Amino acid sequence: MRDFTIPSSVHVSHGEHGDMILINTHTGQWHRLNESGKIVFDELGRSGDVDLAVAALSTRFESIDVDALRADVDRLVTALVDRDLLRLAWRAGGVPIALPQGRGTPAGTVLATVCLLVALVLLRFPLRMSIAVVRRLKKHLTRRPATLAEGLADLEAAHAVSRWFPGRVACMELSLTTVLIGAARRRGLDWCFGHSRDPLTFHSWVETRGVVVQHGDDEPVAAIYQRVLAV
């Protein structure tokens, strides 16, 4: 199953020491991947499958625990998506196509809209009530943690429907909407709260299996914020 695709704006050159140099003509930025990153990127370019990328890395580094490799791959994929070097893909009739930003299936749009409205209502009450609702929904609805690809799709859906709303939709509303979308689809996402140190600011975001689910329009969470609570 193809989860990701490489945009046509990304051009690759292979280095002399097992590394890889990339230029994104859309952003005008250069990037460098080390040998491990090259293995992952090559496999994602071939198959688009994160599991196969983990397997390829595991074959190269047999002494490293597979769970540790998966966590590293998830972090790399998040960074690649954030820099528009990798995009979420959608299968239509068996053919992988890039998922256009801000669009989705009609059923997905309806679900995301309902979840946004529920989030807006919940956040009018004390935060402890919203947290209690999320915990109850995750306990009774979710069957497994979301994959990174699924989390990115849910976050993209939340961003897409938020654009029509005339009021304020910031990190709290977007992150809660994303978690609700995941719960409705029977997959678990963590609603996270944290702060930066200097200056002191507060933020809310989404993680899955300890990896930040990052949208291209969002701040780089891992580099700025320290997590205090995950629901």
N, C-alpha and C positions, 0 to 999 in steps of 0.2 A: 504494500500500500504506500503510495507516494504522499507524504505529509508536507514536504517542502519542495520548493523549486528555486533555482538561481535566476535572478532577473537578467534580462539581456543586456542591461547596462553594466554588468560586472564582467571584467576582463581579467584573465589570469596569466601569470608568468611563473614558471617553476624555477626556484633558486638552485644554487649549486650545492647546498648543504641540506637537502631534504625539506627546505622551507618553501613557502609560496608567497608571491606578491600579487596583490589584487588592486585594481583601480575601479572605482564606481563612477562612471561618467555622469550619472544622475546627480551625485553629490559633489563630485570633483575631488574626492578624498582617496588617498592611498592607504593600504592596509597590508600587514605582514602576518602570516601564520607560521608557527614553528612546525616541526615534523608531525607532531600529534594533531595539530589543527589541520594540516594538509590532508592527513589520512581521513579525518572526519569530513572535511569539505569535499574531497574527491568522492567519497561514498554518497554523500547527500546529493552531489551533482549527478551521480550515476543512478541512484535509486530513490532519493528523497526520503529514505526510511531511517529514522533515528536508531531503531534497534539494530539495523545492519551496520550503521556507523559505529555503534558501541561494540558490535562483534568484530569489526575490522580492527578497531583499536585494541581489543582484547587479544586478538591474534598476534599483534605486534608487541604488546606489553603483557605477556602471560603472567608475570609475577605480581601484577597489580590487581587488587580485588575488583570484580566486575561492577559492584555497586558504586565504588569510588570512581570508576571510569564513567559510569552513567551520569553521576552527578557532575563530573567535569564536562561531559558532552552536553548536558542540559544547559550548563552555564555558557558554554561556547555558542550553542544555538541561540540562546537569548541575546547574546552580544551581536551575533551575525544578523539576526532579525532587526535589532535596534539600529544597526548601521545600514540597513537595506541591502545587505549582501545575500540575504536569504529571505524568502517569502513563503507564507503558508500557502499550500496548494489545496485544490478542491477537485474531487473526482466527479466528472460528469460523463455518464455513459461509458465508464472505464477509461476515459482519457483525462490525464492530469492537466489542469489549467491553473494559472495563477489566480488566487482569490483577490478580486478587486477591492481596494480599500473603501470601506463605508457601504458595502453592499452585502447582501446575503439572500438566502431563500426567503420567500414570503412567510413560511411557518416560523423560521428562525427570527425574522424581524418582529413578528407578533409576540413571540415568547420574550425576546429582549425588551420590547416595549412594556409588556406587563411587568417584567422584573424591575425595570427602571421605576415604574409607577409605585410598585410595592416598596422599593428602596426609599423613594422620596417620602412615602408615608411613614415608614419605620423610623427614619431619621428625625422625624418631628417629635418622637418620644425620647425619653432618657436612653443613653447609649446602652445601658445594661439590658434594656428590653430588646434592642436590636440584636445584641450579642446572644441573648437567650434564644431568640427566634432562629438565628443562624445555627446555633448548636443543635437545636431540636430538629431542624430541617436536615442537617447533615447526618444526624443519628438515624433518622427514619427513612431518608430518601436515597442517600448516596450508597453505592455498592463498591466503589473503588476510588482511589485517587485519580484525578485527571492527569492525562499525559500533558507534556508541555505544549504539544500541537493543539490539543483540545482547549487548554487554558488560554492560549493565544487567540483561538477562534472565538471563545466566549468573551474575552476582553475586547476584541475587535467589534463584536456585535454590540457590546455595551457602548463603546465609543460611537458607533454608527448611529444608534437610536438617540444618543444624547444630543446630537447636533440639531435635532428639530425642537428640542425643549427650550422654551423661552426663558426659563429661570436659570439659577445657578446649578451647574453640574460639575463638581470638582472631584478630588480624589476619593472622598468618603462615598459619594453617590456612585461613582464609577466602579470602585472596588466592591461595594456591596452588591451592585447590580450584577457584576461578573460572577460573584459567589452564588447568587440566587439562580443565575442561568445554569451554572454548573450543577447545582443541586437539582434543578428541574430536569436535567439530563442524566441524573443518577450518578454523577461523578463529583468527587470532592475537591474543592479548592479552599485554601486557607485565607481568611480575612486577617490581614496583618496591620499592626499599628506600631509606629516608631517615631524617632526624632533624629534631627541632625544636631551636631554639637555647637558649631559656631558659623553663623548665628543659630540660636535655638529655634527650630521650626518643627512642626509636626506633620506627619504624613500617614496615609493609609494606602495599602497596595494589596496585591494578590500573589500567593505563592502556591506551588505544588511540589510536594516532596522536598521542601526546603529550598527550591529554586524560584527566584522572582520571575513572575510572568510580566514581561515588559512590552509596552506598546511604544511605537516609534515617536509618539508625541509626548510621552511621559519623561519625567526626570530619571536619571540613572540611579535607581534606588540603592543598589548594593554599594555604590561608591559614596553615597551621601548619608544614608539613614541607618540607624541602629534599631533593630527590631526589639520591641518591648513585649508585645503580645501577639499571639497567633490563635485565631478562633477556628 
